[in-house]
Amino acid sequence: MVREHAKGDVVRVIKAAGEPSRPMRLPLPNGLLPKGSNHLYVTVADGSNHTYKIACRPNGWKEITLGRGWQRFYREYKLQPSNILLFKHKGRDDFSVRIFQSPGVERTYATSGDESDDVTPPKVPRNRTRAPEAPRRRTGCINVPRSAAAAEVEQTFWSEHPFFIMHITKRLLGTHFLSNVPHFGDDVNDGVMVTLRSGEISVRAVYSKYGGKRRRNCGTINQGWVGFLRKCNISVPKLAVFEISSTHPEVELLVQFVDFE
């Protein structure tokens, strides 16, 4: 089922999980995904911010079929055929999903290895004032890799720290800053000093947040980025994994460079 929408409205799709051996088909409007897209990215609304890259292919003009990656998602969230999934389109090829045990009863989001129970969301009065939440440190990969090579690294890389993956392209090798760097955490201010560390190499740089609502979740690393690449002898495109090992009292990023085909 796909909810009717006018131009500019958010697209939501409601589907039963079905059997894992059968393909998952989503009735999505023609042209919703970027042209030529063969993957979509699914994030469960469980607060973990873990994103799954799932292959997809068109099936006619108003339907796509999910492929590689869907069974892993199904297995890790221990889905049952009767579970109801609510997919919400967040833009381009990004989707969030909520899992319901039955209509109106949302599941807890334990993945494989944990126990999952039903939970009925409590009704909260609209005028009730909620206590402010303390900043939570995200774990796992905190950005959505946009290339197949980066997505593969995201699926196999393990760290006890939150991390993000950047594609150091030939264009970025020719600039004096690294752009579109995700925020490290709610407790990190604008213009903060950052230590970039790769093995025995250590360089101080500056992290600056973008201005404006559209770029509120990203910034740049500059004033030291070029020197860091030079000391690490990086002269050809690479993938870079940034582990956020510390944000207080100082920000430290552990950087690993990875070759890709």
N, C-alpha and C positions, 0 to 999 in steps of 0.2 A: 504494500500500500504506500503510495506517495501522496502527501498532502498537497492540495491545490495551492498554487502560489501565483502572485502577480510579480511583475518585473521588480527586482530589488528585494523581494522577500526571501527569507531563509528557507532552504529546501530541507525537508525532513522526510525520512523513509522509515516505515515501520515494517519489520519482517520477523517471522519466526526463524530461529537458528537452523532448524532442520537437521537432517542427518549429516555428519561430517564428511561422509563419502560422496555426498551429492553436491554439485556446484551451487554456490550462493549467487543468486541473481538479484540485482538491485534495479528497480524501475526508475532510472534517472533521466531527466530531460536531455534531449539532444543538445550538445554544445556546453553542458555544464562544466565538464573537465577541460583543462587546457588542450588545445589542438595537438594531436599526436601523443597524448599522455597514455602510458601503458601501466601506470602504477597509481595507487592512491595511498594515503597515509591516515591511519586510524588511531586515535587516542581515546582510551577508556576514561570516563569521568570519575576516576578513583583517586585523584590527587597525586599519582605517581609520575605523571607526565611521560610515561613510557609510550613511545609511538611505534606502531607496526607498519612496515612497508608491505603492501599486498598488491600483487600483480592483478591487472584487470584487462579485459578486452571487450569491445562493443559487441552486442548481440542485437542487431537491428538498430533502429533509430532511437529507441526509448528504453534501452536496457543494457546493463553491463554485467559481465560474469566475473566473479572474483576467482583468482587462481592461486599461484604460489604464495604462501604466507598465510592464507586463510585457515588451513588446517592447524598450523602452529598457534594462531590466535585462538581458535576453537579449543584446542587442547589445553593451553596454558590458563585460560579462564574457565576451564571445566564446564563448558556449555552443555546444555541438554537440548534435545530437539524441540521441546516445547517452550524454551526460553524465548522471550520477545526482545528484539534489538531495536533501539531507536537511534538511527543514524542522523546526524545533523551536519549539514555542509557548512564549513567554516570559511570557505574561499579556496579558489583554485582546486587543488587535489587533496585538501585537508578535510578530515571528518572527525567529529567526536561521536562516541557511541555510549549509550546507557543500556544496561542489561536488566531485564525484569523477569522474575521467577514466574509471575502471573500478572494479569492486568492490575496496575496500581501498586504492586509489591515489588520494589526494587531490590536486587540482590546486593549483598556485600560483595566486594570485588577482590576476594582472595584468589590468587593464581595457583597453579599446580604446586602441590606440596603443602598447601594450607587447607583449612576447613572453611567452607563457605556456608552461610546461613541466610535465611530470608530476613529482610528488614523492611518494615513499613515506615516511610518517611513521616515524621510527626508533623502535624499541622501547626504552623506558627502564625500568630496574629500579625497582620500586615503592619500594624503600628508599633510592634514590639521592637525595642532597641537591642541589638545584639552586641555583646562584648567584642571589642576589637581582637582579632587574632594576631598572635605573635608571628613574625616572619618565619616561614618554614624553609629549610634548605632542601632544594630538589635533589633527587638522586637519579642515577642513570644518565642517559644522553638528554641534554636539555634543549637541543635544537633538532630540527628535522633535516637530515642530510638530503640534498637535492640531486645527487648523482648516484648511479648504481654502485659505483666503487665505494663511495662514502657510506651508503646504506649497508653494504656488506661489512664494512669495518664496524659500524654501529651494532650490528647483530652479533659480532664475535668478540668485540672488545669488552673486557671486564675491568672495573676499577672500584675501589672502595669510596672514591670521590665522585661527585657530579662531574660530567665532562661534556664538551661539545666538539664537533668535528667541522673543520673548515677546509675548503678546497683552495689551496694556494695556486692559483692559476698564473699563467704567464703574464697576464695583465697586472695581477697583484704584486708580482715580483718587480714590476716597474714603478710601483707607487711607494710613497713614504709612510703609508699607514695601512692597517688591516681593517676593512670595513665590515659592516653587518655582524659584529660580534654580539652575541646575546648577553643580557645582563647576568652578572654572576650571582646576584641575590638582592633582596630588598634592603639589606643593611649596607650595601656598597654605594658610596656617593659618586657624584660626577667629578671628573678630574682627579681621580684617585691614582696613586702610584701603584704599579703592578710589577712584580718580579716574574720575569719569564725565565724558566729554568729547563735546560735540556742536558742531562748528564752533568758534567762539570761546568758547563757554560751557564752563566747567569747574567741577565741584563735587566736594568730598570727601564720601564716604559710608563706611559700614561694612558689610562682608559677614560674616554670622554663619551658621555651619553648623547644620542641624537636629540634634537629638540623637536617639538611638535607631537601631536597625538599619534600620527601615522607611524612614527619610528620610536614609540615609547619603550619598546622592548629590546632595542639594539643600540650599539655605539661603535666606537673605533678604538683600536690600539695604535698609538703613535709615539713620537719622541723616544725612539729606542727600538722600534720594530725593524727598521732597515739594518741597524747594527746587529740585532739578534740573528737575522737571516744570514748576514755576512759571516758572523762567528760560527754559525752552524753549517756553513758552506752549502747553503741552499741556493742553487742557481737554475734548477729546472722545476717544473710544476710537481707538487707533492700534495698528499693529504696530511693535515696536521690535526692531531688529537690533543686537546687542551684539558688537562685534569685540574679542577679547581680544588687544590689541596688546602687552601686557607683563604678566608675572607676577613678575619679579625684576629689580631689587630692590623695585619697587613694582608694584601691580596697576593697570593702566589699561584702561578699556573705552571704545571709540569707539562712540557710539550714533547710529543713524539711525532716524528715525521715518517710517513708511510708511502712507499712507492705504489703506484697503481697503473693498470694497463689502460 
